[in-house]
């Protein structure tokens, strides 16, 4: 079965019919790591898998990417098997922003006795982190404001840019192993997002040929991007990925580590 990417949603914040931009990396046909937690994207996830995500990476804290967190809290806190075990990999600079957006409300429950983050295992991450014995890399995107948006790399398999303007110097380093590059792209760019003309100006042909475009504005706009010869991602689509060349360890090795008693 191997690795695959399921697109839970591919639209911008206004494109409700396309779903909020969100995806799930699957391993052997099962959800492995979900990217972001938008409202429509979370609904698509629940429909597909019949339950809530157990591990997520957060790219940034605009509400179309984190608007599902209240439902995720309820679905985790009130489930003894999930409470405190849902892994949230959050770039360290985003932790205070995520708290301001979704966690900083007086009394997470009206009855008291609960903190919002009790439902999760929050793991601040830097340039890389380990999930399920596999090493993933994190890189800065260029979106809205410095140090507020980040992308994700599963080496050899996938680069997910998150919301971004073109970042040629970053992708020269973080997309140099033949990965599929899921890239923010609409027909027309703006100060926070890429347009197709921006990508054509900034990226070499070889990189453009590996791009899967998402975060566009409408079904019609996606059709226009496809008509220009580009690969466009569609809501609910499953894309096969190459086997990862990322560093891996067996779970028992990860637990044992450098324990001198081992």
Helices and strands as residue ranges (DSSP letters): E 3-9, G 16-18, E 22-27, E 30-35, H 39-49, E 55-58, H 63-66, H 69-77, E 86-91, G 92-94, H 95-98, I 99-103, G 116-119, E 120-125, E 128-131, E 134-140, E 150-154, E 158-160, H 168-174, E 180-184, H 196-202, H 205-208, E 211-214, H 219-227, E 231-232, E 238-241, H 251-256
